[in-house]
Structure formats: structure tokens, C-alpha cells
Amino acid sequence: MPVLYHSAGRRRVVPDHSEKAYKAAGWQIRSPEQSDAGAATRPDETALKAGWVDFAVSEGMGRSEAEALTKAELKERFGA
């Protein structure tokens, strides 16, 4: 059964046999059910940085990595 992976806002469905390679590359495993249930709405352009950090984390980025970026960098990566 395919598994849905997230990393820095990217999503892929991959075969189970690829799981080890994706984990080694820093991707987080989420089932489609988890992904749909935890889907966050992109913050408003005027939202505080904390909102963008939470959104980046919901898209699969590590919290420490997201917090290290500026609000502008988060908006560039996850914005419109």
C-alpha cells in the first residue's frame, strides 16, 4: 500500500518498499487519513511568524527548521 510522505511542504505517494529511503532523506510518514485530518489552512499574508511556523510544521517541516527561518522565508517557501 502506498504511503504519503511530507517534507518541506512536498507530498508524494510512494510504494512501501521505498519507505526506508524516504525516511533516510528526512521525510515524515503520514497516512492519507492523517494528512487530510491535519491539513492546515495557509496563513493570511499578515499572520504572525508563529502562524507560518505552525503551517510549515503541518506541511512536514521540522519545528526547529521552521523556527530558524524568517517569516519572509517561510512565506516564500509555503506562500502563494
C-alpha positions, 0 to 999 in steps of 0.5 A: 500500500502506498504511503504519503510522505511530507517534507518541506511542504512536498507530498508524494505517494510512494510504494512501501518498499521505498519507505526506508529511503524516504525516511533516510532523506528526512521525510515524515510518514503520514497516512492519507487519513492523517494528512487530510485530518491535519491539513492546515489552512495557509496563513493570511499574508499578515499572520504572525511568524508563529502562524507560518511556523505552525503551517510549515510544521503541518506541511512536514517541516521540522519545528526547529527548521521552521523556527530558524527561518524568517517569516519572509522565508517561510512565506516564500517557501509555503506562500502563494 
